[in-house]
Amino acid sequence: MPDHDALIIGAGFAGLYQLHLLRGRGFDAHVVEAGADVGGTWYWNRYPGARCDIESVEYSYSFDPDLEQEWEWSERYAAQPELHAYARHVADRFDLRKDITFGVRITALDWSEDRREWTVTGDDGSVRTARHVIAATGCLSMPSRPDFPGLAEFAGELHRTSNWPSEDVDLTGKRVAVIGTGSSGLQTITAIAPVVGELTVFQRTPCFAVPAHNGPAQPRLAEARGRYREIRKANRLSPDGFQCHNGQIPLLDTDPAAVHAEFDRRWETGGLCFDRSFPDILTDLTANETAAEYVRSRIRAKVRDPELAEKLSPRTYPIASKRMCVDTGYYEVFNRPNVSLVDLTEQPIRWFTRRGIVAGDTEHDLDVVILATGFDAMTGALDAIDIRSGGRTLREKWARGPRTYLGLMSAGFPNLFLVCGPQSPSVLSNMLTSIEQHVEWIGTALAYLKDHDRTRMEALPENEDNWVTTTNDLANLTLMPRAASWYLGANIPGKERVFMPFVGGVGLYKQVSEGVAAARYHGFDLS
Ligand code: N01
């Protein structure tokens, strides 16, 4: 018999719930985690200003009503220390740590068809066997590593937002550069600007950011506690996995004054629902440009220098085709005398020196460089593991882009489940909603196998092909593939450009995946 019924890779929000759920259903499950503690994303991304961009009352577990009632969120959008404390609390509350091995990174998975088990190897040389492996490895957990010439020569401090030191980093009065203006860069820049001596922001592509209007979690928390079951149910059936009013009337059929009023209303509310004002924002370039121009007008109103405002205004991709950012005073930072912008489209980074960065013809002297350059999204963490089955690796199979059935399994790799894998809604949704739905689907599937005396489950290639085609076709109905985004793998040199998430929404996805389960796992081979 294998060492475990299920081995779970990763002790982030997905791995913790998967462990709790499987244990509760009588499985012997064990988690292996590379970090020294639980929390996943919220363990590694400890950079200044890190916080969630979905309101905490919804970016939270729904599986335990007592937890919902007892955990006190302090802010609308919790910051990293609070999110990490929440993960730690969950691990302790449900006594999860006794089944977690910390500090071991899984390097290889090898499937034995004879024994119907995976051999799981860690970077400490440990070997475990498990009937099933569940990759709760995160969609944004493998940092990208841009190859800047001379980076190793730089004599100052170098930090990455994706693996920020746990000890205090004192930036007071220093000359600091941030490379990257996605969500991580934005949050870092906003948090450190008042502290550092000089801040130089190296921007390759400007982002669209809507205000968070962060503040105390109350009274929203009390209101949510009164009707949590209703909220969670609605989230599971919604497009995005959180409370958002999705406008039904196309922007192009709406009076311009009413369009403006609706944008104003959503801007004042704050958060990611801005792009849900009208259904054609993500399907029609004219509608999209109207929304984009509204945000640019807001940027112009915030940034005093018109030339700088223009540089900060995105013009090369449709709004919301890259993940929008949720900010707390980001644009205003550029009115500070100690903050400057280097537009890399005009002055590309040429190389690093001992003293700093040469961009265009200018050498920028720096004490600290912070890389906020993103992730090898959705496939990076799995590609980093040597996953072998039937003489083939998953890496080889996915060389032309990931292929899964429902984002849950990949044909040829039996008993390997993915939490929020490619071709599932995952990163386009409230991750907590999607994580819980996947964890429960996987738990139910394992229980079904056990109850029916089956030891092997595999996605069938033809169903996988259909699902991949469906997800690609759906994405192509939208403007989303038009941006060179990490959704497409466009940020990683040499990575095949394939739009990876399922754009059909959380509710539709739930209906399909649960319909498949109800039809005795249609499209999977169970033996
Ligand atoms: O990464 P990103 P991120 N030279 O890929 C630039 C989630 N998240 O960590 O756009 C110069 O968005 C790159 O430029 P370009 C959220 O889903 C959420 O910020 O590729 N620049 C871009 O500006 C988010 O979408 C929160 O041209 C280079 C930046 O680096 C996702 O994680 C907080 C470069 C990378 O931005 C990823 O966000 C943080 C190079 N060689 C993250 N390579 C919340 O608020 C890259 N860039 C919950």
Residues whose N, C-alpha, C, O or C-beta is under 5 A from the ligand:
A	BS01	N01	R51 C52 D53 L140 P146 I179 G180 T181 G182 S183 S184 G185 R204 T205 R323 A372 T373 G374 F375 A484 W486 N491
